[in-house]
Amino acid sequence: MTEETEAVRTVAGLMVLSARTAPKARGVDEIKTRIVRGMELTQLGDEMVRYGDRNKIQFFIRDGKCMAISDACVLIGIRGEVPVGVNCQGCGFPTCQDSQEACTQKNSYGVPFIGPNCIIRIADLGIALGSAVKTAQVHNVDNRIMYSAGVAARSLGWLSDCTSVYGIPLKGSGKNIFFDR
């Protein structure tokens, strides 16, 4: 392992901390995280390629190849079926109770995300992702938020209690591998 890889893995831990301490609606934390490293990166990348092949989605294949050569990946998910309790109707249902009753497909790995999701919880996820990538940027670690990595992570059963997951692969090298691919 290179010194750069070691440093990137340290930053991954700081990114998880940033996601955890990001502001949450009503102060209730439904964010889940996981740091992927080593052989798990290959496993995640392979699953991204398989998903892309199976569903004819080319960018999953491209992203999977990048994942396999990353130094680490931070997964951030949300338990989006847990409503905030304000009946805002952003989920498409009249009440939070109605939305919760509609969540019958929990832990179904055949679809990228499970819904309905509380729109306020999804906003919490976005804020946590933004906080995490800000931390990577402050430490000069190349990164990119990937929907494809989150889909593959769910497909592998990682962060299985989350309805929506995104991945942030990380690399410390002379050129950003996530752009100009």
C-alpha positions as CSV (number, residue, x, y, z in Angstrom):
1,M,0.0,0.0,0.0
2,T,1.3,3.4,-1.0
3,E,1.5,6.4,1.4
4,E,-1.2,8.1,-0.9
5,T,-3.5,5.1,-0.4
6,E,-3.0,5.2,3.3
7,A,-3.8,8.9,3.3
8,V,-6.9,8.4,1.2
9,R,-8.2,5.8,3.6
10,T,-7.7,8.2,6.5
11,V,-9.7,10.8,4.6
12,A,-12.5,8.2,4.0
13,G,-12.9,8.0,7.8
14,L,-13.1,11.8,8.0
15,M,-15.7,11.7,5.3
16,V,-17.8,9.3,7.3
17,L,-17.5,11.6,10.2
18,S,-18.6,14.6,8.0
19,A,-21.7,12.6,6.8
20,R,-22.5,11.6,10.4
21,T,-22.3,15.2,11.8
22,A,-24.1,16.9,8.9
23,P,-27.4,18.5,9.9
24,K,-30.4,16.2,9.9
25,A,-34.1,17.0,10.0
26,R,-35.4,17.3,13.6
27,G,-31.9,16.1,14.7
28,V,-32.8,12.4,13.9
29,D,-30.0,10.6,12.1
30,E,-31.2,7.9,9.6
31,I,-27.9,8.0,7.7
32,K,-25.8,4.8,7.4
33,T,-22.2,4.6,6.1
34,R,-19.6,2.0,5.2
35,I,-16.0,2.3,4.0
36,V,-15.1,-0.1,1.2
37,R,-11.5,-1.0,0.7
38,G,-9.2,-3.8,-0.5
39,M,-10.8,-6.7,-2.2
40,E,-14.3,-5.3,-1.5
41,L,-13.5,-2.6,-4.1
42,T,-13.0,-5.2,-6.7
43,Q,-16.3,-6.9,-5.6
44,L,-18.2,-3.6,-5.8
45,G,-16.6,-2.8,-9.2
46,D,-17.5,-6.2,-10.6
47,E,-21.1,-5.9,-9.4
48,M,-21.3,-2.5,-11.1
49,V,-20.1,-4.0,-14.4
50,R,-22.5,-7.0,-14.0
51,Y,-25.5,-4.7,-13.4
52,G,-24.5,-2.5,-16.4
53,D,-24.2,-5.6,-18.7
54,R,-27.5,-7.1,-17.4
55,N,-29.4,-3.8,-17.8
56,K,-27.6,-2.4,-20.8
57,I,-26.4,0.7,-18.9
58,Q,-23.0,1.6,-20.2
59,F,-22.0,4.1,-17.5
60,F,-22.3,1.4,-14.9
61,I,-19.6,-0.5,-16.7
62,R,-17.3,2.5,-17.0
63,D,-17.9,3.4,-13.3
64,G,-17.2,-0.2,-12.3
65,K,-13.8,-0.1,-13.9
66,C,-12.9,3.1,-12.1
67,M,-14.1,1.6,-8.8
68,A,-11.8,-1.4,-9.2
69,I,-8.7,0.9,-9.3
70,S,-9.9,3.3,-6.5
71,D,-8.1,3.5,-3.1
72,A,-11.4,3.4,-1.1
73,C,-15.1,4.1,-1.5
74,V,-17.4,5.7,1.0
75,L,-21.0,4.4,0.9
76,I,-23.7,6.7,2.3
77,G,-27.3,5.6,2.5
78,I,-30.5,6.7,4.1
79,R,-33.4,4.9,5.8
80,G,-35.8,6.9,3.7
81,E,-38.9,5.1,4.7
82,V,-38.7,6.6,8.2
83,P,-40.8,9.8,7.9
84,V,-39.9,13.0,9.7
85,G,-43.6,13.3,10.8
86,V,-44.7,16.6,9.3
87,N,-47.2,15.3,6.7
88,C,-45.6,17.5,4.0
89,Q,-46.8,15.2,1.2
90,G,-43.5,15.5,-0.5
91,C,-43.5,11.7,-0.8
92,G,-46.7,11.7,-2.7
93,F,-48.9,10.5,0.1
94,P,-51.3,12.6,2.2
95,T,-49.7,11.6,5.5
96,C,-46.5,10.1,6.8
97,Q,-48.5,7.1,8.0
98,D,-49.8,6.5,4.5
99,S,-46.3,6.6,3.1
100,Q,-45.0,4.1,5.7
101,E,-47.8,1.7,5.0
102,A,-46.8,1.8,1.3
103,C,-43.3,0.7,2.1
104,T,-43.8,-3.0,1.4
105,Q,-40.8,-3.9,-0.8
106,K,-38.1,-3.3,1.9
107,N,-34.9,-5.2,1.2
108,S,-35.8,-5.9,-2.4
109,Y,-32.5,-6.0,-4.3
110,G,-34.0,-6.2,-7.8
111,V,-34.5,-2.4,-8.0
112,P,-32.0,0.4,-7.6
113,F,-33.9,2.2,-4.8
114,I,-37.0,1.4,-2.7
115,G,-39.8,3.8,-2.2
116,P,-41.6,5.7,-1.3
117,N,-39.1,7.8,0.5
118,C,-39.6,10.8,2.9
119,I,-38.4,13.7,0.8
120,I,-36.9,15.4,3.9
121,R,-34.8,12.2,4.6
122,I,-33.6,12.3,0.9
123,A,-32.6,15.9,1.5
124,D,-30.7,14.7,4.6
125,L,-28.9,12.2,2.3
126,G,-27.9,15.0,-0.1
127,I,-26.6,17.1,2.7
128,A,-24.5,14.2,4.1
129,L,-23.1,13.5,0.6
130,G,-22.2,17.1,0.2
131,S,-20.5,17.3,3.5
132,A,-18.5,14.1,2.8
133,V,-17.3,15.3,-0.6
134,K,-16.4,18.7,0.8
135,T,-14.1,16.8,3.2
136,A,-12.5,14.9,0.4
137,Q,-12.0,18.1,-1.5
138,V,-10.4,19.9,1.4
139,H,-7.9,17.1,1.6
140,N,-7.2,17.0,-2.1
141,V,-8.6,13.5,-2.7
142,D,-10.2,12.9,-6.1
143,N,-13.7,11.7,-5.8
144,R,-17.1,11.5,-7.6
145,I,-20.6,10.8,-6.3
146,M,-21.8,7.7,-8.1
147,Y,-25.4,6.5,-8.2
148,S,-24.1,3.4,-9.9
149,A,-22.0,2.4,-6.9
150,G,-24.9,2.8,-4.6
151,V,-27.1,0.6,-6.8
152,A,-24.4,-2.1,-6.8
153,A,-23.9,-1.9,-3.1
154,R,-27.6,-2.5,-2.5
155,S,-27.4,-5.4,-5.0
156,L,-24.6,-6.9,-2.9
157,G,-26.8,-6.5,0.3
158,W,-24.6,-3.8,1.8
159,L,-26.4,-1.1,3.8
160,S,-29.4,-3.4,3.4
161,D,-31.6,-1.3,5.7
162,C,-31.2,1.7,3.4
163,T,-33.8,2.6,0.7
164,S,-31.2,4.7,-1.2
165,V,-27.4,4.5,-1.3
166,Y,-24.7,6.4,-3.2
167,G,-21.0,5.6,-3.4
168,I,-18.1,8.0,-3.4
169,P,-15.0,6.3,-4.8
170,L,-11.7,7.9,-3.8
171,K,-8.2,8.0,-5.4
172,G,-5.0,9.8,-4.7
173,S,-3.0,9.9,-7.9
174,G,-1.4,12.3,-10.4
175,K,-4.6,12.4,-12.5
176,N,-8.2,12.3,-11.5
177,I,-9.4,8.9,-12.7
178,F,-13.1,9.9,-12.4
179,F,-13.0,12.5,-15.2
180,D,-12.0,12.3,-18.9
181,R,-12.6,8.6,-18.8
